Amino acid sequence: MGMFDSFNISATGLSAQRLRMDVISDNIANATTTRTPSGDGPYVRKRAIFEPMNIRPRYKSPLVPERIDSGVGRGVRVVKIEEDRSPFRLVYDPSHPDAIQTGPEKGYVRMPNVNIVTEMTDLISASRSYEANVMLVNNSKSMFAKALEIGKTGA
């Protein structure tokens, strides 16, 4: 593993988790939005979908068997931001301007499928992952600085 591979892996994690936190904060901000700007119903919860990056190493030692080599410089990327298709919540409020006017659901309002507890849990998870990647960058930086210091005094 090269010197900057750990930085590259952490950088992909940092950018992916930051985007995940942005999506979660958008969900929280729209937790009570019953009408989107396009007018086609309540806000739909979104989530970021991750996938590992498949970057092959530039050099692979012939002494390392294929089953052991996991690759170098991998990381993670956001493939897409998909909408959660779970059902909307129904809240009885006949005075609401977006209340259903006819049928068996008369007087109910379709609320977004956003659960604040789930969103906060996901936000804490994304925040901790972000912090872990920052810690990895700082520890790698410290380790490389010590290696340079050892190399300087040993010469």
Secondary structure by P-SEA (a helix, b strand, c coil): cccaaaaaaaaaaaaaaaaaaaaaaaaaaaccccccccccccbbbbbbbbbbbbccccccccccccccccccbbbbbbccccccccbbbbbbbccccccccccccccccccccccaaaaaaaaaaaaaaaaaaaaaaaaaaaaaaaaaaaaaaac
